[in-house]
Each structure stands twice: as C-alpha cells, then as structure tokens.
C-alpha cells in the first residue's frame, strides 16, 4: 500500500541522521538535496507487514543554480481558501543567497504590475492576499552571479463570500410524519456540502450526533420518539470553507 523511503548523508552504516524518512504512495519522490554523498533505501509496507530494504548510493555534485529550479512546498497546487493570510514555503537551493517570491492575478504577463515581487533570505514568507481573486505564485533562487529557473506556478483562489441561503422543501413545517423522515432542501450552486442541525423538542438542544455534514440535498432521519416534535435547519458550505446563513428553522412531529 505504500513504500518507506529513507535518505542519509554518507551511508546507513554510519551514525548519519535521516534527511528523508517518509511513506510514499507511488513509485516516485522528489526532494532537493545539497551537494554530497548519500545513500537511500526503500521497502514495501502495508497495514500488517514490512518488506526488506533495497539500498543504493548516489552523489550530488556542486553546480550553478542557473539550470536548477526551486521546488515549492506549500500551499498546495490549487488552494481555495477563505483566509487572507497565506504563508508561502519552498525548498532551498545550494548556492542561493536570496529567493524571489512573485504573486500575480494575470499569469505574470506584466512584471511591472505584479501583486507582489520581493526577495527574502528565508525559505518561507507570509504575504496576505488582497481582494477576492484567482492568484498565481512562483519562486526563484538568486545569488550575486546568477538566478535559477522559476519554480512551477501554483494557484490560490481567495473566496470570502459565503454561499446563498438554503431553502427547506420537505417535510412542511408542523406536519406529522413517520420514520424514517426524509429531510430535503434545495441545492445551492456553489455549495460543496451542507451542515444539518437537528434539535430536540426544546428547539435548542442538539440531537445526539448532530450537526452532521452531508454532500447530498437530503438526509434520512430515523431518530425521535412517538409524538416528539423535532426542529431542523440547514446551511451551505462552499469549497473555500465559507458557511452560508442557516435556512429558516422548521419542525415536524414523529408519528
């Protein structure tokens, strides 16, 4: 189900520290290393057993950063967020003195009008987003003589607008229904999921197990006792994590 990958400076026979110790789902792993001699090993693993390690050695020679590329760490490839504060992180390149971070909303077509364009000696930088938009970001390494290739471009969508209010459709409020009760509501176009809240007869105490998050526009409610009045409401949640206004609260009686 996965592979344990380990990398150490020199060899596993020495007291070297682990540069990499990770589980990999596929058969590839990419990581930035400084020049030097290394050993690496891989074994197969599943939930109950482990295979034997296969070990090999390799050497990384010093070279100009001009033909190298900075590898980005986080945020992920296509982040959708409702948070303005973002910390950008990347892996270091041997021989680099500075790292230039660029952020844009126009795919870097005009470098004179970028959203952000600055350097740092660190391997991360916190830069808040501006207005709601689709942003692109990239990084390159620099020193006194040259500069690296640009990293791959990653995208961030900032969405701070909550989805529309949900409308409940069934059962009608005040009706008497048999279990299981099929709670239904209208779909909201940009909703990724829905939060369903169910309350006891006092209309304020949450039923055990609630609220629940579902992706459908219905829920089969099979709790409650005869002649008990149940209250419920729903709100939409979009991909960025914004939560819309709750629907009107309805009630029904279990029969």
N, C-alpha and C positions, 0 to 999 in steps of 0.2 A: 504493500500500500504506500510505502514511502522509502526514501533512502537517506541514511545518516551520512553526511559529508563532513569531514574534518580536514583542516589545513593547519600546518605548523611551520614555523621557520626551521631550517636545518632538517631535522628528522624526528620521528616519533621515539627513537632510541634515546634522545637527549631529554633534558628537562624543559623543553620548549613549551611555551604557552600556546593555547589554541587561538589561532587567528580567526578561524571559522569553525563553528560547531552547530550544524543546522539540519533540519529534516527537509528534504526536497521531494515534492510530489512527482515531478517528471524526471527526465534524464539529463537536465542541463542546469547550470547555476553560474551566474556571472557576478564577479566581485573585483574590486580594484585593490591591487597589492603594490607595495613599494618594491623596488629592485632588491633581489636577494635570492637565496636558495630555499626551496620549500619542498615539503612532502605533503601529499594529500591521500586520503583513503575514503572508500565508500563501502557501505554494507546495506543490504536489504533488510527492511523491518516491516512487521505487521503488528496487530494487536497483541499477539501472544509469543512471538519469537523474533530472533535476530539472526542474520546470516553472518558469514565471516567477512572480514575486511579485505579488500584488494587495495594495495598501496602502490603509489608511483611518485616520482620526483620530477621537479621542473625548476628552471632558473629564469628569473626575470632580469633582463639587463637594463641599465640606465639608458634612457633615450630622451629626445626633446619632447616637450609636451605638445609641439605643433601638430603631430599626427595622432594625438590622443583625444579622447572625448570624456567629458565629465559624466558620471552616472548619477542620476537623480534618485533620491531615496523616498522623500515624501513632500507633499501629499501624493496620493496615488495618481494613476494615469488620467482618470476623468472624474475628479471630485465634484460633487454637487453639494453645496453647503449653505446653511443659513447663518453662518458665523463670519463676521468680517475679519477677525484676527486669524491669520494664517502664518505658520512657521514653515519656511522652505528649507529642506535639507538635501545634502548631496554628499557623495564620497570624494575624498581628497585625491589629488594627483601629485605624485612625487615631482618636485621641481617647481611647483606653483607657489607664488607669493601671495596672490590675490585671486578672488573669484568674483566674476561679474554676474549679477542677477538682473535679468530683464523681465519685465511683466508688461503685457500689452493686451489690447482688445481688438487689434487689427492685424494679427498674424505677423507683426514685426515688419510691415511693409514700409513704414516711415520711422526710422530710428531717431529722428529728431523730435518725434511726438509720442514717445513711449509713456506708458503709465508710470513705470519705474525703471531706472537704469543707474545702478550704483555698484560699488565694489565693497568687499569685506575680506578680512583675513580668516574669518571663521568658516565652518562648514555648515552653517545654518544662518538664517536671517528671518526675523519677524517683520512682515510688511502687511498692514491691514488693507483689505480691499476697499474700493470706493463704492460707486453706485452698483445696482444690480446689473450684471452683465456676464458674458462669457469671456473669461480671461485666458491668456496663454502665458507660460513662463518657461525660461530656459537659463542655463548657466554655462559659463566657460571659465577655464583657468587662465591665469596670466602671470608672467614674470617680467623682468626687465628687458629680456631679449625677444620674447615671442608670446603667442597666445594659442590656446588649444582650439580644437573644433568646438562648435556649440554642442551642447547636450541635445538629446531628443527633446522635443517640445511636449509639455504636458498641459492639460487644460483644467481650469477650475470654473465652475458656474456658480455665481453667487445669486441666491434667490432668497429674499427675505419676506416675500409676500405669501401670506397663508392662503390655503385653498378656500373655495366657496363653502357656504354653509350647507350641510346635508339636510335633505327633506325626508322625513319618515313617511313610509307608504302603508305599511301593514304590520300588525293589526291596527284598526282605527282606535283612537283613544276611548277608554271607557267601555270597551267591548269585553265579553266573556268568551274565552277561547280554551280549547282542550290542548293538553300537552301531546307532543312537543309543539311549542309555539314557534312559528316561522317569522322571525323579526326581519323586516325588509325596509330598504331605503334606496333613494335614488343615487346613481353614480355621479361623482364629481370628476370633471375631465382630467385634472392634473393630480388626482389622488393616487398614491401608491398603496395606501392601506387605510383602515378605518378603526377608530377606537370606540368600542361599545361599552357603555356603562349601564349596569343594571342595579336597581336599588330595591330594598325591602319595602314593606308597606308604609314605613315612616317617611319614605321618599328621600332619605339622606344616608342611610346605612347601606354600604355597598354589599351586594350579594357575594357570597364566598366564591373566589375565583375571578372576580371582576375588579377592574376593567380588563377586557381582552382586546387584542389587536388582530384583525382579520383582513384579508385581501379581497374577499367577496363582498357583495352588497346584500347579504342576508346572513342570518345566524339562527341555528336551531336551539331554542331554549327549552330545556327539559327539566328544570327545577321548579320549585314552588309547591305549595300545598293547596288543597281544595279551598276555593273561595278567597284565596290570598290575592291582594292587589299588588301588582308589580309595576315599577316605574323604569323607563329606559330612555336613553338618548345616545346619539352618535355624532362623532366629528371626524373630518377627513384629515389625513396626514400626507404631505407630499414627499417627493424624493429627497428634498433638502432637509426634511425634518420639521418643516413648519406645520403647526396644528391650527386647523380652522376653528370657527365658532361652533359650539355644540348646537345640534338641532333643538327644536322645541322638545320638551320632555313629555312623553306620552305614558299612559298607563293602561293595563289590562288586568282582568281578573281570571284566575285559573279555575277551570271547571273540570 
